[in-house]
Amino acid sequence: MTLRSVILGSGSALPKRRVDNAELAERVDTTDEWIVERTGIRSRYIADDSETTGTLATDAARAALAMAGIEATDIGLIVLATATPDQTFPSTATKVQAALGINDCIAFDVHAVCTGFLYALTVADSMIRSGSATTALVIGSETFSRILDWEDRGTCVLFGDGAGAIVLGAEEGERGILASKLHADGRHNDLLFVDGGPSTTGTVGKLRMKGREVFRHAVVNLAEVMGEVLALAGLATADVDWVVPHQANARILDATARKLGLAPEKVVVTVDRHANTSAASVPLAFDTAVRDGRIKRGQIVVLEAMGGGFTWGGAVLRY
């Protein structure tokens, strides 16, 4: 039998404050109609001073552990994907570890922006299959509201805060992660980036994006990586029960589905409620679809994302 990384449970967390488009229009030169037409977003959640990437990640992890029915002390590995860590160092993963009462386990952050969860998932899967750990927490958590330029309506309306987590366990059988594929191309740095950093400006900086160029790359890259992971798993598009994509923009989701010949009803969409939560968007959407009963055990699910760098990737699993 083949040893695989199986999703034992999932969880998510959102800040207390929900901000709809009408409220955003009171502080930014925009309208609800403008945002919905261009992005499909109707609301997002914004963290307050008491909520951080670490606290949201911890809450999502606790929910995933509860669904999995295992104790935090059973976790041997925590991989946390984020572009908005609580501190420059140590890793936010170690803060989650301490908050969960785990005295010793492997814990580190992964930084691949919106593709971060796919990178973290692939790393954790490799470590489980190699025997470095038997049970892992994989988390995507972000507080992008901290790095937005609230005067730039082209970017600030797109993003929100949140976290999603899964518990992976080593099992032999047909279930689990079947294949994954990751990419990066640093030539496109200037299309989506933050204009600050400890080594350059000594500041956190603000998010900058050239939306049209990012859109074009996203549709092509996401469609191609989905084809790659399905081929690696020996599957076809017709075998897919659900696609859980990065929730960047409703138009990107629609265009990608059309390019692949996917029925729209097979695509999990939460961007209208949560906006773009970067590394949190895939696990947050996955948990939403598991808890509302759409994603069921035994089904084939494809996860895919693209983010700044550019980075992009996909994974296919039998849930």
N, C-alpha and C positions, 0 to 999 in steps of 0.2 A: 504493500500500500504506500501511497505518496503522502509525505508529511506536508501539511498545509497550514497556513495561518487563517483561522476561522474567526469571524466576528461573533463574539459571544453576547455583546450588548452595546447599545449606543445611548448617547445622551447629549443634551444641548442646554445652553443658557443664554438668556438675553438680558440686557440692562432693564431696569424698571421703567425708564422713560421711553415712550413711543412718540415719535415725531412724524406727523403726516405732512403731506405736501403743502397744505394750507398754512400750517404753522411755519414751515420753512420759508414760504413766500413772504412772510412778514419781516424776515431779516435779509433775504436775498432777492435780487431782481429776477424773479421767476414766477411761474404760475403752476398750478396743479396740472392744467392741460398740457403745458409745455413739457413738464417732466414725464407725464404718463405717455405722451405721444412718442417721445424720443427714447425712453428707457423702460417703460412698463412699471416703474416703481411708484408705489402709492404711499409707502411709509418706511421708516427705518427706526432702529433703536440706538439711543445715544447714552453712553455711560456717564454717570455723575462722578463727583470727586471720590466717592467711596468705592467705586467699581473700577477695576483694572483688568488688563489682559490676564493676570494671574488669578484674580478672584473669579472671573467668568470661566476660565479654564478649569478651576477647581470644582465649580458647581456642575459643569458639564461632565467632568470625570466622575463625580459622585453619582450622577444620574445614570451614566453608563455602567458603573460598577453595580448599582442596584438592579438594573435590568439583567446584567450577566449573572447576578446572584453570587458574587465572589467578594471577598474582603480586600481592602486596599493593600493589606500586607502580603497578599498573594502576588502582587505585581512585581515583576523583576526588571521592567524597562518602561521608561516614559520618554516618548519623543514628541516634542511640542513644536508645532509650526506656527511662526508668527513673524511679522515685520514690525510689530509695535511692542517690544518687550517691556516689562516693568522697569528694568534697569539695563544699562549697557552690559554689565555682568554683576552677579552670576546669572545663569540662565533662568528663565521663568519656569522651566521644567522643574528645577530644584525647589522653587517656591511652592509649586503644586505638590511635589513630593512631601515637603515638610507639612503643608496644610492637611494632607491626607494621613499623616502620622506614619509614613513609611521611613524607617530609619536608614535603610540602605537598599538602593537599586540603581541601575544605570539610568541617568537622567540628563537630557541635553535638548537644546533647541535646534531647529532647522529653519533656515531663512531662504525661502524661494518665492516669497510674496504670495500671489493668489494660487500658485501651484504648490505651495508649501505643504498642504495636507497630503497630496499625492507623493511628494518626496518623502515625507515622514512615514507614510504608510509603506512605501517600498523599502525604506531602510529597516523599519521594524519587521517587516515580512522576511527580509534577508537574514536578520539577526535571529529570528525565531527558527527559520529553517536550518541555520547553521548551528543551532544549539546554544547560542549565547543567552537566550531567555526562553521561557515557556509561556509566559503571559505578559502582555504589554498593554499600556495605555497609549493610544495615538490621538493627539489633540490638535485642533486648529483653533486659535483664539486671537482676536484682534480688537484693538480700540483705535480704529482708523480716524475717528473724530478728532484725535489729538494731533494729527498731522495734516488736516485739511485746511485749505485756504478758503475761509468762509466768504470771501469776496469774489471767488471764482465759481460762478454758477455752473460752469461746464464740468466741474469735478465734485464740488461739495454735495450736490444733490444725489450723487451716485452711490455713496458709501454709508455704511452703518457699522455698528459694533455687535459682537456676539462671539459665541464659542460652540464648538461641537467636538464630541469625543467618541471613540470606540474602544472596546476592549477586545484584543486579539488573543486567541489561545491556540496552542499547537495541537492539531488533531490529524489522524490518518483517515483518509477517505476522499469522497468526491467534493465535499463542501470546501469553501475557502477561496483565497486569492489564487486565480488561475494564471494570470499574467499581468505584467505591468511594463510600461515604457516611459522613460523620461528624456527630456530634451532641454537644451539651453543654447541661446545664441546672443552673446553679449554685444554684438554690433548694434543692437537696437536700444541701447541704454537710454538715449535721449527722447524716446517716444513715450516712456512711462517710468518716472523716477521720483525720488525725493531730493530736493536741492539742499541737503545738509548731511552732516555726519561727524562723528568724533574726530576722524583723521583729516577732514577737509575744512569744515567751517567751525567745528566745535559746537554746533547747534543741532537740534533735531531736524529742522527743515520742514518744508511743506511739499505735498504731493503735486506733481506736474504731469500732464498727459496731453498727447496729441490724439484725440479721440478717433478721428477718421482712419488714421494709419493703424491704430491698435485694433479697430474693428476688422479691417481687412485681414490683418495677420491672424486674428483670433479665429475667424471662420475657417480659413484654410488649415491652420495648425490643428485645431480641435477635430475637424473632420478626418485629417490624416492620422492623428494619433489613435483615434478610435478604431480605424481600419487596421492599424498596426497591432494593437493589443488583441483584437479579435482574431487576427491571423495567428498570432503567437499562441492563443488558446485553442486554435482549431475550430473557431466558431464563425458564424455569419451574422449579418445584421438582423436577419429574420429570427435568430435564436435569442435575441436580447429582449428581456421583459421590461427593463427599466434603464434609462440613462439618467444619472445624477450629475449634471454639469456644474461647473463654476457659475455662480449666479451673478454675472457681470451686468447683463443688459438683456432685456427680453428680445430685442431685435437680433442679437448675436445668437441666442438660443434658437430662435425661429429659423434663422439663416442656416445654422449648422444642421438642424434637423432636416431641412429641405435638401441640403447638399448630400446628406447621407441616405435620403429616402426613408426617414424615420417618421412614423405616425406621431403627431404632436402629443397625443394622449399617453405616449410612453416616456415622455420627458418630465421629470420632476421639476416644477417651477415654484420657487419661493421668493424670487427677486422682488415681486410686487409687495411683499410684507416686510422683508428684511433688508432690501437693497443689496449692495455688494459688500460682503463682510470678509473679503480677501481669503486668507487661509482657512477661515471658519466656514466659508459658504458651502463647500461640499459636505462636510460632516453634519452641518446644521440642516441642510436639505435632506440628507440621507436619514437622519434621526426623525425628522418631521414625517417622512413617507413611511418609515417603519411603524411609528406610533399611530398614524392614522389608518394603518392596515393595508396600504397600497403595496409595499414591499413585503413579500412573504418568504418563508423558508423554502429553499430549493430553487428560487428564481435566479436568473442570470441578470446581474447588474453591472453596468459600466459607469465608472467614475472618470471625469475628465476636467482639466482646468488649464488655464493659461494666465501668466502674470508677468510683471516687470522683469526685465533681464535681457531678452525675453526668456522665460522658462515656460514649459508646457509638458503635459504628461497625461497618462491614462492608466487605468487598471480595470480588469474585468474579474468578477468574483461570482461564485455561486453562494448565495446567502443561505 
